[in-house]
Amino acid sequence: MALAAVGGAALGAVFGTLLDGVVAVTSKAIMFKSHLRDLKFTLDSFQQVDEDVGQHPNIVFRPMQGLERFRIQMEKGAQLVDKCSKVRPWKLNAFKKPMYTSKLVALNASLNTLLSVLTVHIISDLRARMINVETTLNHIDANIVAQYQNQYQNQIRGWCAIPEPPPFTVGLDVRVEELKMELLRDEASMLVVTGLGGCGKTTLAQMICKDQKVKEKFKDNIFFITVSKKSNCLVVQELCRKTGSLVPSFQEEAIAFNWLQEFLNTPEQDPLLLVLDDVYPDSDSLLDKLGEVKRPNHNILVTSRVKFPRFGPAYPLGTLEQGDAMTLFRHSASRTDRNSHILDNLVEQIVQLCKGFPLAITTIGRSVCEQPTEIWEKRVAELSKDRSIPAVALIDMWAELYGLDEDFWSIANIHELTNRNLANLVTRNGKMELDSYYNEHFVTQHDMLRNLAIHQTGQDIIGQRKRLIIDICGDNLPNWWKEHKNKPKKTRLLSISTDGSSSAKWHNMHLPKAEVLVLNFQTENYVLPKFVKKMSKLKVLIVTNYGVLQADLSNFKLLGSLPNLKRIRLERISIPSVSKNSMQLKSLQKISLFMCSVGQAFSNSSIQILEAFPNLVELNIDYCNDLVELPAKLCDLIRLKKFSITNCHKLSALPKEIGQLDNVEVLRLRSCVNLEGLPGSIKNLTRLDFLDISNCFSMKELPEDIGEMSGLRKINMGQCSRLKELPLSVLHLGKLREVICDDETKKLWGEPFKPSLTNLHITVVKEDFNLNWLYNL
């Protein structure tokens, strides 16, 4: 065989022993079935190489040096496989299975290395043989030389075969047929398959390349290149190598592109299928160059997490449907007691939490294969932790960490992540807003991407991490925290999540550079850590209660010692418990309350609002369902510029003192369904730029003097179904440029208003009520 030809009889013999052992035990060693299957796949690749070499018995290959270590590893591998066949599940402790598994993985990796070395060696010998033949036979008819050269050229291409797709796939057959029909057309095309990492893009491309009709059309002109983060020069070199040509060292990208253009223009490359797998955003110049050379029957298939709309139609690859996902998981996580109804329930939960991603399903399936039920339950618990992130929370964090003063910068960055399939931006009603209102935007991320991001942040030592993420179960603190070692001196963002059994007994922590603190908990009572008092550079505090009911928050008075605190976001917190503390936050500019219990907190407390928050410019109150009347005391916040009271369904009236807020530029009262009207003093808000009363179903009329709001530029009044007419003073709104409304309220802007307000643009939107987002909170 090939190993014996280049490495000696001893290496060939031990390979045969290993192969026989794997074949014999794969069906018996159930606990290691998936790893032995992978090992068998690698060994079969050696046999394929051997069959190809056997087609050329007249070639004598040069012996290879340095293969002794591979022979020893194969001998140990044969012994390891024999041991695995004798292992009994009931005798295997928790330590030994990972030990055997890691050794099987290491053996497979070693064999793959040997396969690569062997392939390169054989290609080199074939290429040298081809050159010698050309030299010796240069006096023979050129047609004979060409025939001989083509024979070995094709043989060289055989060593650079298309990667095999996984032996078991589901849910891709329809996509294969769709893309195959596009590729079989007699015209040039560039197809971009896009989707999240782990959704099967690479597997789909491999299946297309292995399709019989595709191979019949393109024959030996199918090239599969994994791009990833390679430079354009390296990608062209890889293509050059796979064609069997001598690989030049391209010093400049222009030279590499010249070679590429010449290669694409040769008659031998007709037809051509070039697959570029895992293309990153910065490879668009390569796609540009390929797009310049368009010839019939030249087809380029791109897989990427990024959309490249200018290069061709995008084919988004979604996740697996429930049935396919269940089939794939059961295949990956086979267990002898598969008829257990308890296990069936866990399978459904895990598959649902994997959200249809084949890579996640396969990875988690293998991790629980032949594991006890408790391990399966643990995986369910781990996968259930992920939640949606309010976009406004990211806005607060990024504004202070990266200086993104305007909200749209952060939303634009989230859209960039979405375009790269690294995150998803969703809204409550499934529509993107027209008026820069982001309280209803949420960011979701695939579990595997989230875990990868957390893993990457954990690579540095504690003292060097700029982002520190801590998950605490019960009172089990990390050792470095309890022992006061590796102090997080450079941490700028600290996130601490605790479960329902955690107490308030935390050790001290020194965070001299922390600017953002995120606290997530699940208990009915929560105590702010004492170390918060010393976080002198803290700018953003986000406290989220993931429990069902609003929680009491203690130690809130510690915030009075923070000179730089600018933004506070509280979620599911009882505000009366906070308002008992008298403090002054001079630097505070923004407060956001989401699903909090507000009640009479502000009006009944002894706190002087303006004294406590003298520089507050933005106040957001969202989904606070016990807010019936807005306390007049809030109207003392005369520096407010943005005032948002949304989805407070019991709010029935605003205080007449609201006219004191003469610096307010944005006033949102969206979805306050019981709010019947606006106080007449609202006319004093002459700096108001935008008024949002959308979904205020009970609002019957607007103030008669609304026309005195001389700065008003935009109104959103969609779904104000009881509003039957507009006051005539609307004609004095000279700066009004845009009205967002529905079909019914649009009629109110007919005669005499629309003809007189010549610069007014009316946008009609249809409201789509969808509360599915609540399940992600």
N, C-alpha and C positions, 0 to 999 in steps of 0.2 A: 504494500500500500504506500501512499504518499509519505506517511511518517517514516516508514522503513526506508524509503528511497533517500530521504534527506537526513534522517536522524539515526539510522541503524536499526538492525533487527530487534534489539532489546526494547527500544522505544515502541516499535510497532507491536511487539508481543504484549507489553504491559497495557497498551491502549486497548487491545482486544480483550484482555482480562477485565478491564474496567467497563467496557461496553457490555460484555456478557453479564456482568454483575448488575448493572443498572437495569438491563432488560428483564432480568430474572426477578428483581425485587420491587420494581415500580408498582405492581399491582398488589403487593403484600404489605409494604411499609406505608400504611394509610396515613400515618401522622406526618410523613414527609413527602406525600404524593406530589404536591405542586412543585417542590424543589427538585425532586427526581425527574419530573416531567421536563423541567427546564434543562436539566443536565442531559437528558436523552436528546433533546432538540439540538444542543451544541454538538454532541457526539455524532448525530446524524449529518451535521454539516461537514464534519471531517470525512465521512463516508462519501458525500457528494464530491468533495475535492478529489478523493481517491478515484472515483469513477471517471472524472474528467481527465485526470492524469493518465489513467489506463487507456484512454483513446489515442495516446501518443507513445507507444512502446519504444519507439526508436530514440526518444530523448533521454539522455542521461543527466540527471539533476545533480548539481554540486552538493556535497555533504554540508550540513549546517553545524556550526559550532555552538556551544553553550546551551545545549538542550538537556543536560544532565539533571538540572533542577526540575524540569518538567517531568522527566521519567520518575524521579523520586516522589513528586506530588501525585502522579498517577497511581503509583504503588500505594501510597497512603490513602488515596481516594478510593481505591478498590477495597481496602480494609474498612474504611469508613462506611461505604455502601453496605458491606457485609454486616457491620454492627447495627446499622439502621434497620436491617431486615429482621434482626433478632429482638428489637425493642418492643416491649409490650406496654400499651398505654397506661395500664393500671400500676405499672412499676416505674413510670417515668416521673421524676420530680420536676419542680418548676425551674430548676437550674439546668438540667441536662438537655431538655429539648432546645432551648435557645443556643446551647453549645453545639449540638449536632447541626442545627439549622445554619448557624454562622459558618461552620466548616463546609457545608454543602455549597453555600453561596460563594465562599472563597475558592473552592475547587472549580466551580463553573466559571468564575472570573478568570482564573489561571488558564483554563482551557480556551476561553475566548481570546486571551492574549496570544497563546500559542497558535491558534487558528489564524490570527491576523499576521503574525510573523511568518508562518508557513505560506500564506497566500502571497505576501510581498516577495518572498524568496522565489517562489515558483514563477511569478510574473516576471521577475528579473531574469531568470534563466530562459524563459520563453522569448523575452525581448532580445536577449543576447543571441539566442539561436536564430531569431529572425534576421538580425543584422548580419550574422555570419553567412546565412544563406544568400542574402542579397550580394555580399561581397564575392562569394564563390561562383554564383550563377549569373554574374552581371553580363556574361556574353550570350546567355540564353534568351530566347524570345521574351520580350517584356510581358506578354500575356501570361506566360508560365510563372514568371516572378510574381506578378500581381496576384495570380491565383494562390500561390504559396503564401504570400504575405497576408492575404485576406484570411487564409485559414488560421494563421496564428494570431492575427488581429482579433478575430472572433473569439479565439480561445482566451486571449487576455481579458476581453470583456467579460468572459464567464466568471473570472475571479472577482469581479466588481458587481455581483448580482444585486437585484433589488432586495432590500430587507424583507424577510418573510413577515406577513401579518400574524397576529396571535392565532394559535390553533383553534380558539373558540371565540366567535364574535356574534353579536346580535344587533339587530336594528339598523344595519347599514346597507342592506341589499338594495333598497329602493334608491338611496342616494348614489350608490355605485352605478345603477342603471341610468339615472338622470345625467350624471357627469360623463359617463361613458358615451352616451349619445352625442353630447356636445363635442367630445374629443374625436369621435369617428367621422365628423363632418369634414369635408374636403376644403377647409379654409383655416386661416390662422386664427388662433384664439389664446387668450390668457384668462384662466379661471382662478378665482381666489376663494378658497374655502376658509371661512373664518369662524371662530368660536372660542370659548374658554379653554384654558389648558385642561387636558384630561377628558375632553368630550369625544375624542376619537378621530381627530383630523388626520394624524399620521397613519393610523390604521386604515382609514378610508382611502388615502392615497396609495398605500401598499396594495390594498385589495384591487384597486383600479389597474395598477401596473401588472398584477398577476392574472387579470381577466383574459380569457382565451382570445376573444375578438380584438382586444387591445394589442395583445402580443402578435396576432396575425397581421395587423396593420403596420405596427411600428417595428416589429422584428427586433433587431439588435440596437435600434436607436431609441432605447428607453434609458434615461439617465435619472437617477434619484440622488439628490444632493441635500444633505442636512445643513442649513445655513446658520441658524441660531445667531451667535454674536461674531461670526467670522467676518473678516474684512472681505471686500469685493475681490481682492487679489487672491485670497485663500480659497474663495468659492470657485473662481475660474481655474485655479490650480487643481482643485478637487475634480472639476469636470474634465480637465485635461488628463488627469490620472485615470479616470474611469473610461476614457476613450482609448486607452492604451498608448497614448502618445508619450514621448519623453516630456517630463514636466519641467518647464523653464522656471526660473526664479524671477517672478515679476517684481521689479523694483518700483514700478509706478502703476497706478490704476489705469492710466491711458494705454499702456502697453498691454495690460491684461484684457482690456476691452477690445483692442485691435485683434488679439488672438481670438477672442470670443466672436467677433464679427466675421472673421475669416472662416472659423469653424462652422458658423451657422449658414454661411453662403456656399459651402461645398455641396455638390450634388449628392454626395453619399448621405447627407443628413436630411434626406427627404424620403419619407416623412420622419418627423422628430417629435418625441414626447420628453420634455424636460420637467422634472418635478423638483420644485424648490420647497423643502419642508422647513417649518418653524422659522419663517421669515420675520425679522424684527423691523421696527419702524424705520431705522436708519439705513435700511437696504433698498430704499426706493430708487436710488440712483442706478442700482443694478437692474431693477425692473424697467426703469426708463430706457436703459441701453438695449435690453431685450425687446422692448416695444418698438424700437427704431428699425429692427430687422424683422419685418413681417413678410413671411412667405407662406403660400398655401401649404397646408399640412404641417406647419410649425405650430405646435401646441405647448403651452406652458401652464402647468398646474401648480398653484401656490397655496400653501397652507400657512396660516398665520393667526395670531390672536388679534391682529389689527386689520381694520378694513382699508383697502387701497382702492377707493372708488374710481380713480382716474385710469386705472389699469385694466378694468374689465368688470363684468358683473360679479357681485359677491354672492356666494352660496353659504348662508349661515347654517352651521351645523348645530342643531339643538341637542337637548338631552334625551335620554332614552324614555320611552313610555313605560308605564308601570309594569306591564307584562314582560317586556324585554328586560327591564331592570331586575325583576324578580328572578328571571331565568339565569341571567348572568351572575347574580349574587349566589344563587343556589349552586351553580357550577363552581364558583370560587370558594365557597364555604361549606363544602360537603361534610356531613356529619352522620354517623351511623344511626343515631336516634332521630332521623329527619322527620319521622311521623309525629313527633311531639307537638301538641297544639300550642304549648308555651313557646317552643322554638319558632313555630310559624308566625306567632304574634310578634316576636322579636325581629324576625326577618322583614316583616312589613314595616316595622318602625325604622330599622336601619336603612332599608331601601328608600323610604320616604325622606329620611334625613340626608341621604346621599344626593338627593335632588336629581337623580337620573344621570349622573356623570360616571361613565364607564370606568375611568381610572380610580375614582374614589370607591366605587362599588367593588372593583377587583381587589384593590389594596386592603380595604377593610374586611372583605370576604376572606382573604388569605390570612389576615391577622387573627380571625376567630375560628379558622378551620380546625376542627377537632378539639376546640377549646371547650371547657365547661361552660354551663349556662351563665354563671356569674360573670365571666369575661364578656359574653355577649351583652349582658345588662349594663356592664361598665361602658362598653362602646356606645350604647344608646344614650347613657347619661352624658358622656363626653360630647357627643354630636348635638345634643339638645341645648347646649350652652349658648350657641351663637344667636345673636339678635341683630335686628336692624339698628343702624346708627342714624340718629336725626342729622340731617344735613346742616342744620343750624348749629349743632354742637361742633361739627368740623369747622364751620365758619368762625366760631369763637376761638377755637384752638389755633387755626392757621392765621387768623388775623394778628394774634399776638406773637406767635412763633416765627412767622415769616413776613410780617408786615403787609399782609393783604387787607388793606383798609376797607376796600369796597367788597360787598358780599359777592358780586358777580365774578370776581377773580376766583374765589374758592369754588363756586358752582362750575365755572369754566374748567377748572382742574379736575373736578369730579367727572365732567363730561369727557375729558381726555382719558381718564381711567376707564370709563365705560367703553369708549371707542377702542381701547386696547384690550377689552374683555378682562380687565383686572377687577372690576366692580360693576355694580348695577345701580342706577339712579331710578327710584320709583316714587310715585306720588299716590296719595290716597285715592284720587279719582282716576288714576291712569293717564292724566294729561299734564303736560308741562305748563306752568303758569305764564301769564302774559304780563304780570305786574310786579315782578321781583319779590314775590311772597314765597318764602322757602320753608315755612313752618310745616308744610305738608309734604316735604321731600325727605326721603329716607334713602340711605346708602346700604346696600347689602353686598356681601362678598362670599364667594364660595368657600366652604370650610377649609379646603386644602390650601387655598391661597392665603387665607387668614392665618392658618397654622404655620405656613411657610414664612410669612412676614414676622410672626412672633418668634419663630426659630431664628431667623436672621438677626433680629434685634438682640437675641440672647447669646450671640457668638462672642461678643466682647466681654471682658471681665466687668464685674459690677461697677467698679470705680470709673470705667471709661464709657459706660452706656449713656447716650443722650436720651434714649427712651427706655424706661424701666416698667415692665408689665409684671404684676404680681397677682397670682391667684391663690387665695388662702382657703383651705378646707378646715373648718373648726378653728382651733387655735394653733394649728401647725404652721408656724412661721418658718421662712427659709433660715437655714443655719447661719448664713452670713449676717442676717438681720439680728438674730438673737445674740450672736457672739460679737456684734459690733465690728465685723470685719468687712473689708472691701466697701468702704463707704461710697455711696453714689454721688461723688463730688461733681460730676459733669452732667448729671441728669437734668434735662429741661422739661421732660414730660413724664409724669409718674401716674400710673393707673393701678389701683388696688381693687380687686374684686373679692368679696367674701360671700360665704354661703349662709344658710339660715341658722347654722349652729355656732357661728363665730361670736365671740364676746368682744368687749372693748379693751381687753388686756393686751395692748400692743406695746412693743418696745420703742424707744426713741429712735429717731432717724434724722440725720443732718443732711439737708438738701439745699446747699447754698446757691445753686443756679436754677432750681426748679421754677418754671413759669406757668406750667399747666398741671393741675391736679384733678384726676378723674377718680371718683369713688363710687363703686357699684356694690349694692348690698341687697339682702332679702329679708331682713328682720323688721319687726314692728317698731323697734327703737334703735337708733343709731347714734353713736357718739363720735363727733369729729376728733380725729387723732390729735393728741396734744402737740405733736411735732409741727402741726400746721402753724402754730403761733410763731415759729422761728423761720418760716418760709418767706423771708423778706422780699424776695423777687417774684413771688406768686402773682400772676396776672389774671388767670382763668381758673375758676372752681366749678366743676360739674359734678353734681351729686344725683345719682339715679337709684331709686328704689325699685327693684324688680319683683317685689312682693305684690300681693293683690290689693291691699288697702294702703292708704296713705300712712306714712311712718312719722313718728316724732323724731326730731333732730336736735340733739343736745350739743353743748359746747360751741354753739354758733357765735358766741361772743368773742371767741378766739380771733375771728376775722377782723375785729377792730384794731388788731395790732399789725395788720398787713398794709403797708403804705402804698403798694403798687397794684392792689387788686382792682381790676377793671371790669371783669365780667363774671356773673354768677348765673348758673342754670340749675334749677331744682326740678326734679321730676318725682311725682307721687310723694310729696312731702307735706306735712301739716304745717302750714304757715303760722298759725297761732303759737305753735311751740317755738318758732323762730322769733316772732315779734315780741316775745317776753323780754328779750335781751336789748338793753339800751346800748347803742354803739354808734360810732360815726365812721363811715367809709367814704373818705373825701375823694378818693381816686375812682370810685365805682362809677362806671358809665352805662352799664347794661345789666338788666335783670330779666331773666326769662323763667316763667313759672308754667310748668306743663303738668296737667292732671293733678294739680295740687289742691289741698283743702284750704281755701282762702277765708270764707265766711266773713266774720267781723274783725279779722286780724288787724287791719290797718286802723279802722275807726275806733276800736275799743282799746287799743294799746296806748301806752303813754309816750310812745315814740313820736317825736316831731319829724315828719317825713323829710322836709327840706333840710333839716339839720343833720339827719342821719345820712341822706344821700344828696349832698349839695350839688354834685356835678353829674347827676344821672341824666342821660340824653336818650335812652331807649328803654322802654318797659313793655314786655310781652307777657300776656296772660292768656293761656290757651287750654281749652278743655277743663276749666275749673268750674265744675258744675254746681257748686254751692254758692257761686257769686250771683246774688239777686239784685243788689244795688251797688253801684260803684261808689266807694267811699269818697266823700268830698275832699278828704284830706289829701288824696292823691293829686288833686288839682293844684297843690302847693308846689309840685315839682315843675317850677316855671322854666327850667332849662331843657325840658323834654323836647326832642325833635321827632322821635318816632314813638307812637303810642298804639299798641295793638292789643285788642281784646277780641279774641276769636273763639268760636265754638263754645261759648259760655251760654248754654241753652236756657238758663233761668234768668239771665240778666234782662230786666224789664225797663230800666231807666238809667240815664246818665245824669250826673249832678249838674245843676245850673251853673256851678262854678267852673265848668269845663272851658269856658271862654277865657279863663286866666292863663291857659296854656298857649300863650300867643307866639311861642317859638316852634310849636309843633308843625312839622312839614308833612308827615304821613300819619293819618288816623285810619286804623282798620277796625271795623266792627263786624267783620265777616261772620256769617252763620250764627249770629246771636238771634235766634229765631223768635224770642219773645220781646225783643226790643221794638217798641211801638213808634218811637219818634226820636228826634234830636232836639236838645234844648235850644232856645232862641239865641242864647249867648254864643253859640258856635260861630255866629257871624263875625266874632272878634278874632277868629283864627285867620288873620289876613295873610299869614305866611304858609298856610296849608297848601301843599302842592297836589296831594293825592288823598281822596276820600274813598274808602272801600266799605260799602254797605251791602255787598252781595250776600244772597241767601238770608237776608233779614225779612223773613216771610210776613212778619206782623207789622212791619213799618207801613203806615198809612199815608204819611205826608212828610214833606221836607219843610224846614223853617221858611217862613215867608221872606226873610231877609237874607237868604243864602247867597244872594247875588252880591252881598258886601264882602264875600270871601274873595278878595281881588286877586289873590295869587293862585287860585285853584286851576290846575291844568288838566287833571284827570279824575274821572269818577268811574268806579265799578259798581253797578247797581243791578247786576243780573239776579234773576229769581226773586225780585221784590214784587211779588204777585199782587199785593194789596195796594200798591202805590198806583193811584188812578190819574193823577195829574201833577204837573210841575208848577211851582210858583212863578209868576211873571218875572220876578227879579233874576231868574236864571239868564235872562237876556243881557244882564250886566256882567256876566262872567266872560269878560273879554279875552282872558288868557286860556280859557278852556279849549283844549285841543283833542281830547280823546274821551269817549264814553264807551265802556264795556257793558253790554246788556244782553238780554235774551230777546226773542221775537216779540214778546208782549210789551216789555218796557221800551223797546225801540219805537213803538207807536207814539209814546209820550213825547218824542223828540221831533214830531212833525211840525206843522204850523203852530205858532209863528217862530219856533226856536231854530230849527235847522237852517232855514233860509237866512236868518239874521246872523247866526254864528257861522260865518262862511269858512272858517278854518277848522271847523269841528269834524273829526272823523269818528264814525260809529262802528264798533266791532261787535258782531253778534256771535255769542258762543252758546253751545248747548251743554248744559250741566249733566254730568254722568255720576250719579251717586254710587260709590263703591266702597264698602267698608272692609274689604279683604285685608287691607294694610294693618287692621287692628290685630290680626292674628300674629303679626311679626313683632309686636311690641312686648 
